[in-house]
């Protein structure tokens, strides 16, 4: 069940995507071409979040978990995945993901996700 007070994170992410993002059907085809591509999975997750229902958000979490495991250097995945897990009330899992993302952000060079550190901290404070 998605908690109302955490749904705002996911809704905000959805709105930030705007109309520039590809639609879900096209992204599913892209993922089907190479199911191991973490960036295609990340993009599909973003599109699913625009749909906003629990099933789509749960599927987005699955794609983000895959993308995170396949490309652990992509710090935006940790951030979005953490928000999604919080919205799905999977708080312990979110804490692990956000902590790992924060640690990687702190170790990153400036301009390579280092600036996400405070965002990870803010989300961790909500848990």
Protein Blocks (a to p, Z undefined) as FASTA:
>chain_A
ZZfklmmmmmmmmmmnommbccfklmmmmmmmommlmklmmmmmmmmmmnopaklmmmmm
mmmmmmmmmmmmlmklmmmmmmmmmmnopaklmmmmmmmmmmmmmmpcehihplmmmmmm
mmmmmZZ
